[in-house]
Amino acid sequence: MDSLTFTRGDLATASGILTATASRLAERGEPLWPVPSLTPERLTRHYPPESWRVAWRGGEAVGTFALVDRDPLFWPEDPPGEARYLHKLGVHPDAQGQGLAHMLLAEAVRETRGAGCAFLRLDTAATRPKLRALYEGAGFRAVDEREVKGFHVVRYELPLR
């Protein structure tokens, strides 16, 4: 498999990948994110443009995620600098089934480790067994489950030290 290159801050491309991913999941009866919430304008409300990473293979945008240095909504108790927080991991439907989610996670780990953080953390809906299996298979451990703004989530962390 060809290697990936990553760019930062390409919010329009990230939005396109997430929209395609969400649309495909909804078609399969597995809705994840509401498509209207994935416009660049809406994404910027929660994630600064520079937090976005887009994975490219051979000139095609194949995946994306946001990596932020704080997450007061899901991890309000965390001290500054302890972790990076992963959000909106998405693989374009045309590129799924090729191990790209693990490659995206590996990039997030690389950047988090490079920032000197002890943990990479994320949250996911408790009712998403495939996503939970992906994260657990990548070494993340479930920290707890909680209700956040009406969503039942599992919080995961990957120790990096």
N, CA, C and O of each residue as an XYZ file, in Angstrom:
644
protein
N       0.839     -1.179      0.000
C       0.000      0.000      0.000
C       0.885      1.243      0.000
O       1.887      1.314      0.711
N       0.497      2.205     -0.802
C       1.242      3.457     -0.848
C       1.161      4.151      0.499
O       0.197      3.990      1.248
N       2.193      4.926      0.788
C       2.176      5.675      2.045
C       1.273      6.899      1.897
O       0.902      7.299      0.793
N       0.939      7.469      3.030
C       0.089      8.652      3.054
C       0.935      9.879      3.323
O       1.964      9.807      3.994
N       0.492     11.002      2.793
C       1.041     12.289      3.191
C      -0.096     13.040      3.880
O      -1.271     12.817      3.587
N       0.270     13.929      4.797
C      -0.732     14.654      5.573
C      -0.553     16.149      5.394
O       0.565     16.663      5.376
N      -1.678     16.832      5.262
C      -1.682     18.289      5.263
C      -2.492     18.759      6.465
O      -3.318     18.027      7.008
N      -2.235     19.990      6.859
C      -2.932     20.579      8.000
C      -3.774     21.753      7.543
O      -3.404     22.487      6.626
N      -4.914     21.917      8.200
C      -5.713     23.111      8.008
C      -6.612     23.132      6.796
O      -7.207     24.171      6.511
N      -6.742     22.039      6.067
C      -7.577     21.996      4.867
C      -9.003     21.624      5.270
O      -9.452     20.495      5.072
N      -9.690     22.594      5.833
C     -11.018     22.368      6.381
C     -12.029     21.982      5.308
O     -12.890     21.137      5.552
N     -11.940     22.581      4.136
C     -12.905     22.263      3.074
C     -12.788     20.796      2.659
O     -13.800     20.120      2.474
N     -11.566     20.309      2.513
C     -11.377     18.908      2.123
C     -11.807     17.979      3.251
O     -12.441     16.954      3.001
N     -11.466     18.328      4.496
C     -11.893     17.523      5.646
C     -13.418     17.431      5.685
O     -13.973     16.353      5.900
N     -14.085     18.552      5.480
C     -15.549     18.578      5.465
C     -16.102     17.658      4.384
O     -17.076     16.942      4.615
N     -15.486     17.674      3.206
C     -15.946     16.812      2.124
C     -15.813     15.337      2.452
O     -16.708     14.546      2.150
N     -14.694     14.961      3.071
C     -14.489     13.563      3.457
C     -15.526     13.156      4.505
O     -16.148     12.100      4.390
N     -15.708     13.990      5.516
C     -16.662     13.658      6.578
C     -18.085     13.592      6.058
O     -18.858     12.733      6.481
N     -18.441     14.486      5.149
C     -19.780     14.482      4.576
C     -20.016     13.193      3.778
O     -21.070     12.569      3.898
N     -19.038     12.805      2.973
C     -19.167     11.553      2.204
C     -19.275     10.351      3.135
O     -20.073      9.444      2.899
N     -18.472     10.348      4.189
C     -18.485      9.244      5.149
C     -19.832      9.171      5.860
O     -20.433      8.100      5.952
N     -20.304     10.310      6.363
C     -21.581     10.341      7.079
C     -22.741      9.939      6.168
O     -23.651      9.228      6.594
N     -22.705     10.389      4.927
C     -23.773     10.041      3.981
C     -23.801      8.536      3.727
O     -24.872      7.928      3.708
N     -22.633      7.937      3.534
C     -22.562      6.493      3.295
C     -23.049      5.705      4.506
O     -23.781      4.726      4.361
N     -22.642      6.134      5.705
C     -23.105      5.453      6.919
C     -24.626      5.566      7.068
O     -25.288      4.596      7.438
N     -25.170      6.728      6.783
C     -26.624      6.912      6.873
C     -27.348      6.009      5.869
O     -28.392      5.436      6.184
N     -26.787      5.885      4.659
C     -27.378      4.997      3.652
C     -27.417      3.556      4.135
O     -28.334      2.807      3.798
N     -26.421      3.167      4.923
C     -26.349      1.801      5.449
C     -27.156      1.633      6.732
O     -27.156      0.551      7.320
N     -27.843      2.683      7.175
C     -28.635      2.605      8.390
C     -27.803      2.698      9.656
O     -28.231      2.261     10.724
N     -26.596      3.278      9.530
C     -25.695      3.431     10.674
C     -25.290      4.895     10.843
O     -24.099      5.205     10.821
N     -26.263      5.807     11.012
C     -25.902      7.229     11.063
C     -24.923      7.516     12.193
O     -25.048      6.985     13.296
N     -23.947      8.368     11.894
C     -22.942      8.729     12.882
C     -23.017     10.222     13.185
O     -23.267     10.618     14.324
N     -22.801     11.043     12.169
C     -22.853     12.500     12.336
C     -23.940     13.049     11.423
O     -24.080     12.585     10.292
N     -24.712     14.028     11.887
C     -25.670     14.672     10.981
C     -24.903     15.446      9.893
O     -24.032     16.261     10.200
N     -25.233     15.185      8.642
C     -24.516     15.826      7.533
C     -24.503     17.352      7.651
O     -23.467     17.955      7.370
N     -25.602     18.011      8.053
C     -25.541     19.481      8.165
C     -24.517     19.984      9.184
O     -24.118     21.147      9.124
N     -24.089     19.138     10.108
C     -23.110     19.565     11.109
C     -21.680     19.511     10.581
O     -20.743     19.860     11.300
N     -21.502     19.078      9.330
C     -20.159     18.839      8.798
C     -19.698     19.878      7.789
O     -18.698     19.672      7.101
N     -20.414     20.989      7.694
C     -19.953     22.062      6.807
C     -18.712     22.702      7.439
O     -18.538     22.628      8.655
N     -17.861     23.321      6.642
C     -16.702     24.007      7.225
C     -17.104     25.015      8.310
O     -16.434     25.128      9.337
N     -18.184     25.736      8.078
C     -18.621     26.747      9.044
C     -19.002     26.105     10.380
O     -18.644     26.614     11.442
N     -19.720     25.002     10.321
C     -20.143     24.324     11.560
C     -18.956     23.654     12.243
O     -18.849     23.695     13.469
N     -18.066     23.040     11.473
C     -16.903     22.375     12.071
C     -16.010     23.383     12.797
O     -15.438     23.072     13.842
N     -15.895     24.583     12.244
C     -15.041     25.609     12.846
C     -15.555     26.050     14.213
O     -14.787     26.571     15.021
N     -16.824     25.851     14.478
C     -17.372     26.207     15.794
C     -16.724     25.384     16.910
O     -16.603     25.853     18.042
N     -16.313     24.170     16.590
C     -15.788     23.264     17.614
C     -14.305     22.938     17.464
O     -13.645     22.556     18.429
N     -13.794     23.091     16.258
C     -12.408     22.702     15.986
C     -11.734     23.786     15.166
O     -12.216     24.135     14.088
N     -10.616     24.331     15.666
C      -9.938     25.369     14.886
C      -9.446     24.798     13.552
O      -9.100     23.619     13.477
N      -9.413     25.620     12.503
C      -8.985     25.120     11.192
C      -7.634     24.403     11.228
O      -7.442     23.414     10.520
N      -6.696     24.893     12.047
C      -5.361     24.280     12.072
C      -5.361     22.897     12.728
O      -4.358     22.188     12.652
N      -6.459     22.502     13.366
C      -6.520     21.179     14.000
C      -6.784     20.063     12.993
O      -6.611     18.888     13.317
N      -7.195     20.411     11.788
C      -7.574     19.393     10.811
C      -6.372     18.809     10.096
O      -5.458     19.528      9.690
N      -6.388     17.499      9.949
C      -5.399     16.764      9.170
C      -6.145     16.071      8.043
O      -7.219     15.505      8.249
N      -5.573     16.120      6.864
C      -6.126     15.392      5.721
C      -5.044     14.459      5.209
O      -3.907     14.868      4.973
N      -5.416     13.204      5.042
C      -4.504     12.186      4.510
C      -4.717     12.077      3.007
O      -5.843     12.004      2.514
N      -3.595     12.070      2.301
C      -3.608     12.008      0.834
C      -2.842     10.779      0.371
O      -1.815     10.414      0.943
N      -3.359     10.152     -0.672
C      -2.661      9.061     -1.329
C      -2.792      9.278     -2.835
O      -3.889      9.259     -3.393
N      -1.650      9.483     -3.468
C      -1.673      9.660     -4.914
C      -2.563     10.793     -5.382
O      -3.235     10.659     -6.405
N      -2.587     11.890     -4.672
C      -3.386     13.043     -5.076
C      -4.847     12.981     -4.654
O      -5.594     13.928     -4.898
N      -5.267     11.892     -4.029
C      -6.643     11.755     -3.568
C      -6.706     11.929     -2.051
O      -5.895     11.364     -1.317
N      -7.663     12.705     -1.600
C      -7.894     12.858     -0.162
C      -8.660     11.631      0.311
O      -9.770     11.371     -0.152
N      -8.062     10.865      1.244
C      -8.647      9.578      1.633
C      -9.111      9.526      3.087
O      -9.872      8.630      3.453
N      -8.668     10.468      3.923
C      -9.073     10.419      5.323
C      -8.812     11.734      6.017
O      -8.113     12.605      5.498
N      -9.387     11.864      7.199
C      -9.226     13.103      7.958
C      -9.453     12.864      9.441
O     -10.044     11.861      9.841
N      -8.983     13.786     10.237
C      -9.291     13.863     11.662
C      -8.906     15.238     12.163
O      -8.152     15.973     11.525
N      -9.450     15.565     13.336
C      -9.053     16.790     14.035
C      -8.275     16.367     15.274
O      -8.639     15.410     15.957
N      -7.200     17.096     15.552
C      -6.383     16.840     16.730
C      -6.236     18.168     17.477
O      -5.657     19.125     16.964
N      -6.773     18.202     18.702
C      -6.771     19.438     19.485
C      -6.031     19.233     20.801
O      -5.857     18.104     21.260
N      -5.599     20.341     21.401
C      -4.799     20.248     22.623
C      -5.620     20.385     23.894
O      -5.071     20.342     24.994
N      -6.936     20.549     23.753
C      -7.810     20.540     24.928
C      -9.202     20.123     24.494
O      -9.596     20.316     23.344
N      -9.944     19.548     25.436
C     -11.305     19.084     25.150
C     -12.156     19.276     26.400
O     -12.473     18.307     27.090
N     -12.530     20.527     26.695
C     -13.248     20.797     27.935
C     -14.633     20.164     28.009
O     -15.164     19.988     29.106
N     -15.225     19.823     26.882
C     -16.554     19.210     26.910
C     -16.482     17.759     27.395
O     -17.231     17.364     28.289
N     -15.584     16.971     26.807
C     -15.523     15.552     27.131
C     -14.475     15.211     28.190
O     -14.598     14.198     28.879
N     -13.440     16.054     28.326
C     -12.362     15.797     29.284
C     -12.100     17.054     30.120
O     -10.983     17.571     30.114
N     -13.104     17.547     30.834
C     -12.958     18.827     31.546
C     -11.925     18.801     32.674
O     -11.392     19.847     33.045
N     -11.641     17.630     33.215
C     -10.742     17.533     34.373
C      -9.264     17.449     33.989
O      -8.399     17.473     34.865
N      -8.966     17.353     32.700
C      -7.580     17.136     32.281
C      -6.713     18.379     32.467
O      -7.125     19.487     32.124
N      -5.511     18.190     33.012
C      -4.578     19.319     33.098
C      -4.021     19.671     31.709
O      -3.880     18.786     30.865
N      -3.709     20.929     31.465
C      -3.152     21.335     30.168
C      -1.862     20.575     29.852
O      -1.027     20.342     30.726
N      -1.723     20.198     28.583
C      -0.485     19.587     28.109
C      -0.358     18.100     28.345
O       0.620     17.493     27.909
N      -1.320     17.492     29.023
C      -1.225     16.058     29.323
C      -1.567     15.191     28.118
O      -1.037     14.089     27.970
N      -2.456     15.688     27.254
C      -2.970     14.849     26.164
C      -3.279     15.688     24.934
O      -3.359     16.915     24.991
N      -3.449     14.986     23.824
C      -4.080     15.529     22.627
C      -5.379     14.750     22.475
O      -5.491     13.616     22.941
N      -6.365     15.369     21.816
C      -7.702     14.820     21.725
C      -8.090     14.665     20.256
O      -8.037     15.613     19.473
N      -8.475     13.465     19.917
C      -8.815     13.107     18.540
C     -10.319     13.212     18.342
O     -11.101     12.716     19.154
N     -10.715     13.863     17.255
C     -12.134     13.988     16.914
C     -12.332     13.771     15.421
O     -11.433     14.005     14.613
N     -13.520     13.323     15.084
C     -13.988     13.243     13.693
C     -13.030     12.458     12.776
O     -12.702     12.909     11.678
N     -12.600     11.305     13.233
C     -11.808     10.420     12.379
C     -12.716      9.900     11.269
O     -13.761      9.309     11.541
N     -12.320     10.118     10.032
C     -13.136      9.659      8.911
C     -12.287      9.193      7.754
O     -11.266      9.799      7.430
N     -12.720      8.104      7.130
C     -12.089      7.581      5.918
C     -13.114      7.705      4.795
O     -14.262      7.285      4.944
N     -12.696      8.279      3.679
C     -13.601      8.453      2.547
C     -14.163      7.088      2.140
O     -13.426      6.103      2.113
N     -15.466      7.019      1.822
C     -16.063      5.731      1.463
C     -15.342      5.000      0.330
O     -15.291      3.770      0.322
N     -14.787      5.748     -0.623
C     -14.090      5.111     -1.744
C     -12.767      4.479     -1.331
O     -12.178      3.723     -2.103
N     -12.293      4.778     -0.124
C     -10.995      4.271      0.333
C     -11.127      3.356      1.557
O     -10.121      2.965      2.147
N     -12.340      3.022      1.932
C     -12.522      2.201      3.128
C     -12.111      0.755      2.881
O     -12.071      0.284      1.744
N     -11.806      0.064      3.977
C     -11.437     -1.342      3.900
C      -9.981     -1.573      3.540
O      -9.609     -2.678      3.144
N      -9.151     -0.546      3.672
C      -7.731     -0.657      3.296
C      -6.798     -0.374      4.472
O      -5.603     -0.156      4.275
N      -7.332     -0.376      5.687
C      -6.500     -0.134      6.859
C      -6.165      1.324      7.104
O      -5.282      1.633      7.904
N      -6.858      2.221      6.427
C      -6.530      3.644      6.558
C      -6.854      4.203      7.932
O      -6.160      5.105      8.399
N      -7.883      3.697      8.590
C      -8.206      4.210      9.924
C      -7.017      4.004     10.865
O      -6.701      4.879     11.671
N      -6.363      2.849     10.759
C      -5.190      2.603     11.604
C      -4.033      3.528     11.233
O      -3.269      3.943     12.104
N      -3.902      3.849      9.954
C      -2.844      4.760      9.529
C      -3.124      6.182     10.039
O      -2.196      6.901     10.411
N      -4.390      6.581     10.057
C      -4.759      7.890     10.602
C      -4.470      7.928     12.099
O      -3.930      8.911     12.608
N      -4.829      6.863     12.798
C      -4.542      6.799     14.231
C      -3.035      6.865     14.485
O      -2.587      7.529     15.420
N      -2.258      6.175     13.650
C      -0.800      6.193     13.821
C      -0.245      7.608     13.660
O       0.674      7.996     14.381
N      -0.788      8.370     12.734
C      -0.352      9.757     12.563
C      -0.717     10.595     13.786
O       0.083     11.417     14.233
N      -1.913     10.396     14.327
C      -2.321     11.129     15.526
C      -1.404     10.779     16.701
O      -1.050     11.654     17.491
N      -1.021      9.511     16.819
C      -0.099      9.083     17.869
C       1.256      9.751     17.677
O       1.847     10.256     18.632
N       1.744      9.753     16.444
C       3.049     10.355     16.144
C       3.063     11.831     16.545
O       3.996     12.295     17.200
N       2.032     12.552     16.149
C       1.975     13.985     16.484
C       1.838     14.216     17.989
O       2.462     15.121     18.541
N       1.031     13.405     18.640
C       0.810     13.556     20.078
C       2.095     13.269     20.844
O       2.459     13.997     21.768
N       2.765     12.215     20.452
C       4.051     11.883     21.079
C       5.055     13.013     20.829
O       5.797     13.396     21.733
N       5.077     13.540     19.619
C       5.983     14.631     19.281
C       5.728     15.890     20.082
O       6.636     16.695     20.291
N       4.492     16.064     20.533
C       4.144     17.225     21.356
C       4.495     16.997     22.826
O       4.311     17.886     23.657
N       5.004     15.795     23.146
C       5.403     15.495     24.516
C       4.265     15.131     25.440
O       4.410     15.193     26.661
N       3.135     14.752     24.874
C       1.969     14.414     25.686
C       2.010     12.954     26.135
O       2.559     12.091     25.450
N       1.423     12.701     27.288
C       1.397     11.352     27.852
C       0.281     10.487     27.272
O       0.358      9.260     27.327
N      -0.767     11.121     26.711
C      -1.928     10.370     26.245
C      -2.493     10.941     24.954
O      -2.416     12.143     24.700
N      -3.061     10.058     24.145
C      -3.969     10.429     23.067
C      -5.343      9.987     23.547
O      -5.539      8.820     23.886
N      -6.294     10.918     23.578
C      -7.621     10.612     24.104
C      -8.692     10.893     23.060
O      -8.510     11.705     22.153
N      -9.805     10.203     23.213
C     -10.938     10.392     22.316
C     -12.193      9.925     23.027
O     -12.133      9.326     24.101
N     -13.317     10.208     22.418
C     -14.585      9.673     22.893
C     -15.342      9.155     21.687
O     -15.130      9.610     20.563
N     -16.222      8.201     21.927
C     -17.067      7.692     20.864
C     -18.384      7.236     21.465
O     -18.463      6.937     22.657
N     -19.404      7.184     20.645
C     -20.713      6.743     21.124
C     -20.605      5.322     21.664
O     -19.994      4.449     21.047
N     -21.204      5.111     22.815
C     -21.145      3.788     23.452
C     -21.832      2.720     22.609
O     -21.564      1.529     22.768
N     -22.718      3.148     21.713
C     -23.501      2.211     20.898
C     -22.852      1.903     19.547
O     -23.533      1.416     18.644
N     -21.556      2.174     19.387
C     -20.862      1.951     18.113
C     -19.825      0.836     18.272
O     -18.638      1.127     18.422
N     -20.243     -0.424     18.244
C     -19.293     -1.517     18.491
C     -18.135     -1.579     17.493
O     -17.023     -1.951     17.869
N     -18.376     -1.224     16.234
C     -17.276     -1.268     15.245
C     -16.209     -0.228     15.571
O     -15.015     -0.518     15.504
N     -16.635      0.971     15.921
C     -15.668      2.012     16.281
C     -14.931      1.643     17.564
O     -13.718      1.821     17.674
N     -15.681      1.132     18.521
C     -15.045      0.730     19.767
C     -14.004     -0.358     19.511
O     -12.914     -0.325     20.082
N     -14.337     -1.312     18.661
C     -13.388     -2.390     18.335
C     -12.158     -1.831     17.619
O     -11.043     -2.297     17.855
N     -12.350     -0.840     16.748
C     -11.217     -0.203     16.063
C     -10.268      0.397     17.090
O      -9.065      0.140     17.052
N     -10.804      1.193     18.005
C      -9.952      1.864     18.981
C      -9.296      0.867     19.941
O      -8.111      0.984     20.255
N     -10.062     -0.097     20.396
C      -9.490     -1.094     21.304
C      -8.414     -1.926     20.595
O      -7.397     -2.272     21.197
N      -8.639     -2.244     19.320
C      -7.654     -2.976     18.548
C      -6.373     -2.186     18.326
O      -5.312     -2.762     18.086
N      -6.479     -0.862     18.408
C      -5.304      0.001     18.248
C      -4.629      0.283     19.592
O      -3.686      1.071     19.660
N      -5.113     -0.362     20.663
C      -4.458     -0.228     21.953
C      -5.090      0.760     22.922
O      -4.612      0.916     24.045
N      -6.153      1.425     22.504
C      -6.825      2.352     23.414
C      -7.536      1.570     24.510
O      -8.038      0.471     24.275
N      -7.574      2.139     25.699
C      -8.303      1.505     26.795
C      -9.473      2.400     27.189
O      -9.359      3.626     27.220
N     -10.599      1.755     27.491
C     -11.776      2.496     27.926
C     -11.510      3.047     29.324
O     -11.115      2.310     30.227
N     -11.730      4.341     29.491
C     -11.537      5.004     30.780
C     -12.836      4.972     31.577
O     -12.848      4.604     32.752
N     -13.931      5.365     30.922
C     -15.235      5.375     31.567
C     -16.309      5.635     30.525
O     -16.024      5.866     29.350
N     -17.550      5.590     30.987
C     -18.696      5.964     30.161
C     -19.393      7.100     30.876
O     -19.448      7.137     32.105
N     -19.933      8.039     30.087
C     -20.644      9.158     30.695
C     -21.619      9.755     29.707
O     -21.548      9.516     28.501
N     -22.529     10.535     30.248
C     -23.482     11.291     29.442
C     -22.908     12.685     29.238
O     -22.545     13.357     30.203
N     -22.825     13.119     27.992
C     -22.345     14.456     27.669
C     -23.342     15.079     26.693
O     -23.454     14.661     25.541
N     -24.053     16.075     27.175
C     -25.046     16.784     26.351
C     -26.007     15.822     25.652
O     -26.308     15.979     24.469
N     -26.479     14.836     26.392
C     -27.461     13.896     25.848
C     -26.875     12.734     25.072
O     -27.625     11.907     24.552
N     -25.568     12.648     24.980
C     -24.924     11.542     24.271
C     -24.242     10.631     25.281
O     -23.522     11.092     26.167
N     -24.479      9.323     25.134
C     -23.805      8.345     25.992
C     -22.512      7.947     25.280
O     -22.543      7.308     24.228
N     -21.379      8.333     25.864
C     -20.083      8.102     25.220
C     -19.176      7.260     26.099
O     -19.322      7.192     27.320
N     -18.233      6.624     25.419
C     -17.130      5.955     26.095
C     -15.903      6.815     25.841
O     -15.631      7.201     24.705
N     -15.168      7.112     26.898
C     -13.926      7.867     26.749
C     -12.772      6.869     26.734
O     -12.691      5.975     27.576
N     -11.885      7.044     25.758
C     -10.746      6.162     25.555
C      -9.461      6.953     25.664
O      -9.420      8.145     25.362
N      -8.400      6.267     26.105
C      -7.071      6.876     26.060
C      -6.046      5.828     25.661
O      -6.204      4.632     25.904
N      -4.995      6.328     25.041
C      -3.854      5.505     24.671
C      -2.638      6.094     25.382
O      -2.220      7.208     25.066
N      -2.061      5.353     26.347
C      -0.862      5.861     27.007
C       0.323      5.850     26.045
O       0.531      4.883     25.313
N       1.094      6.931     26.054
C       2.207      7.046     25.118
C       3.569      7.019     25.809
O       4.595      7.127     25.138
N       3.602      6.880     27.108
C       4.874      6.820     27.824
C       4.988      5.523     28.585
O       5.994      5.287     29.254
